[in-house]
Amino acid sequence: MKGILIVVAVLLLLGLAAFIVMAMQSHKIPENIGLQNGLLHPCPPSPNCVCSEAHAQASEQHAIAPIKLDDRDWSQMRSIILEHGGVIQKERDSYLHATFTTPVFHYVDDVELRLDEVNGLIHIRSASRVGRSDFGVNRKRVNQLKQ
């Protein structure tokens, strides 16, 4: 019985250590931040990302609708992001990059916005920096920013 408890304790400690290492890795800025040929980067194959750009719409797990300029003004988005706990990292005329940090393990997620005035849209991408699954956090975050 004592041996089983030791094994369980070691496994729990290893799991905790893995979460801590991932949290530390999430503080490194990924290379796929910013615009690529004037568009937000595509999502990776993992399900921890959503994007409203046309290249993401073929994938049900990554697709999300853009924000209509009738519903939200570009200048409002900065305030909305800050109200929801985001930190603005970079801001240009038609591009905004913000980060959100999870409360428990302090994982960092990236949110990017691209203004598409021609089509009256604000494209949005929200992605976790580490791990495979986000338990739907990025999709929920985008939906909250839209409301």
C-alpha positions as CSV (number, residue, x, y, z in Angstrom):
1,M,0.0,0.0,0.0
2,K,2.8,2.4,0.9
3,G,4.5,1.7,-2.4
4,I,1.3,2.6,-4.4
5,L,1.1,5.9,-2.5
6,I,4.7,6.7,-3.3
7,V,4.1,5.9,-7.0
8,V,1.0,8.1,-7.0
9,A,2.8,10.9,-5.3
10,V,5.7,10.8,-7.8
11,L,3.3,10.8,-10.7
12,L,1.5,13.8,-9.3
13,L,4.7,15.7,-8.8
14,L,5.8,14.9,-12.3
15,G,2.5,16.1,-13.7
16,L,2.8,19.3,-11.7
17,A,6.4,19.8,-12.9
18,A,5.2,19.3,-16.5
19,F,2.5,22.0,-16.0
20,I,5.1,24.4,-14.6
21,V,7.5,23.8,-17.5
22,M,4.7,24.4,-20.0
23,A,3.8,27.6,-18.2
24,M,7.4,28.8,-18.4
25,Q,7.5,28.0,-22.1
26,S,4.3,29.9,-22.7
27,H,6.1,33.1,-21.9
28,K,8.2,32.9,-25.0
29,I,6.7,34.9,-27.9
30,P,5.9,32.6,-30.8
31,E,7.2,33.2,-34.3
32,N,3.8,33.2,-35.9
33,I,2.6,36.5,-34.4
34,G,1.9,39.3,-36.7
35,L,0.5,39.5,-40.2
36,Q,1.6,37.2,-43.0
37,N,0.9,38.6,-46.5
38,G,-1.5,41.0,-44.9
39,L,-3.5,38.3,-43.1
40,L,-3.4,36.7,-39.6
41,H,-1.4,33.5,-39.5
42,P,-3.2,30.2,-40.0
43,C,-3.9,28.1,-36.9
44,P,-1.6,25.1,-36.2
45,P,-3.1,21.6,-36.5
46,S,-3.8,21.5,-32.8
47,P,-7.4,22.4,-31.6
48,N,-6.2,25.3,-29.3
49,C,-6.7,28.1,-31.8
50,V,-9.5,29.9,-33.6
51,C,-9.3,32.3,-36.5
52,S,-11.8,34.2,-38.6
53,E,-9.6,34.6,-41.7
54,A,-10.8,32.7,-44.9
55,H,-8.0,30.2,-44.6
56,A,-9.4,28.9,-41.3
57,Q,-13.0,28.5,-42.4
58,A,-12.5,25.0,-43.9
59,S,-11.7,23.6,-40.4
60,E,-14.6,23.4,-38.1
61,Q,-12.4,23.4,-35.0
62,H,-10.6,26.6,-36.1
63,A,-13.3,28.5,-37.8
64,I,-15.0,31.5,-36.1
65,A,-16.9,34.4,-37.6
66,P,-15.2,37.8,-37.8
67,I,-16.5,40.8,-35.9
68,K,-18.7,43.1,-38.0
69,L,-17.8,46.8,-37.9
70,D,-21.5,47.5,-37.5
71,D,-21.4,45.6,-34.2
72,R,-18.0,46.9,-32.9
73,D,-15.8,49.9,-33.7
74,W,-12.1,49.3,-34.2
75,S,-11.3,51.8,-31.4
76,Q,-13.6,50.0,-29.0
77,M,-11.7,46.7,-29.3
78,R,-8.7,48.0,-27.4
79,S,-10.9,48.9,-24.4
80,I,-12.8,45.7,-24.6
81,I,-9.6,43.6,-24.5
82,L,-8.3,45.6,-21.5
83,E,-11.7,45.1,-19.7
84,H,-11.4,41.3,-20.2
85,G,-7.9,41.2,-18.7
86,G,-5.8,41.4,-21.8
87,V,-2.5,43.3,-22.1
88,I,-1.8,45.1,-25.4
89,Q,1.6,44.1,-26.8
90,K,1.6,45.8,-30.2
91,E,-0.8,48.2,-31.9
92,R,-0.7,49.7,-35.4
93,D,-3.4,51.3,-37.6
94,S,-5.0,48.1,-38.6
95,Y,-3.4,45.4,-36.3
96,L,-3.5,44.7,-32.6
97,H,-1.7,42.0,-30.6
98,A,-2.8,41.3,-27.0
99,T,-2.0,38.6,-24.5
100,F,-4.2,36.9,-21.9
101,T,-2.7,35.0,-18.9
102,T,-4.6,32.1,-17.3
103,P,-5.1,32.5,-13.5
104,V,-3.7,29.2,-12.2
105,F,-0.6,28.2,-14.1
106,H,-0.1,31.6,-15.9
107,Y,-0.2,30.2,-19.4
108,V,-0.1,33.0,-22.0
109,D,-2.5,33.1,-24.9
110,D,-2.3,35.4,-27.9
111,V,-5.2,37.4,-29.4
112,E,-4.6,39.2,-32.7
113,L,-7.0,41.6,-34.5
114,R,-6.8,42.8,-38.1
115,L,-9.0,45.6,-39.4
116,D,-10.5,44.8,-42.9
117,E,-12.2,48.1,-43.7
118,V,-12.9,47.1,-47.3
119,N,-15.2,44.3,-46.1
120,G,-16.3,46.0,-42.9
121,L,-14.8,43.3,-40.7
122,I,-12.4,42.9,-37.8
123,H,-10.7,39.5,-38.2
124,I,-9.6,37.8,-35.0
125,R,-7.2,35.0,-34.1
126,S,-6.9,33.6,-30.6
127,A,-4.3,30.9,-29.8
128,S,-2.7,29.1,-26.9
129,R,1.1,29.2,-27.0
130,V,1.7,25.7,-25.5
131,G,-0.2,22.5,-25.2
132,R,-2.6,20.8,-27.5
133,S,-6.0,21.4,-26.0
134,D,-7.4,24.6,-24.5
135,F,-10.8,23.2,-23.4
136,G,-12.5,25.8,-25.7
137,V,-11.0,28.8,-23.9
138,N,-9.9,30.6,-27.1
139,R,-13.3,30.2,-28.7
140,K,-15.0,31.4,-25.5
141,R,-12.7,34.4,-25.3
142,V,-13.4,35.5,-28.9
143,N,-17.2,35.2,-28.3
144,Q,-16.8,37.3,-25.1
145,L,-14.9,40.0,-27.0
146,K,-17.7,40.0,-29.6
147,Q,-20.4,40.6,-27.1
